[in-house]
């Protein structure tokens, strides 16, 4: 299995500007999927970032999204997740099972609209992890 660990930054409506800024600093390719792209047509969040990243050929990668307005979020308390992206479901489940001990499960590990397997938890040390299998290119 290949596992990539990536900082996943959390914003409230400014993820697009942040990702564009980071691309201007580090170069690379910018990918942004809005909530509207995901089928969420709520006017207040339609152009917000559901998922985005800046990735360079030399290995720099950072991800970001805009937290939904109805979700509890504090920039000082929840500025980032650690993203673990794998290729083998059974090995990703083993990582999940290890992290899940005494954790707060925010989204159980299961298929999602954007990934064959996705989950979100806060471990016993207060670190929030998002684990997923990269979706096959369309």
Secondary structure, 3 states (H helix, E strand, C coil): CCCEEEEEEEECCCHHHHHHHHHHHHCCEEEEEECCCCCCCCCCCCCCEEEEEEECCCCCEEEEEECCCCCCCCCCCCCEEEEEEECCHHHHHHHHHHHHCCCEEEEEEEEECCEEEEEEEECCCCCEEEEEECCCCC
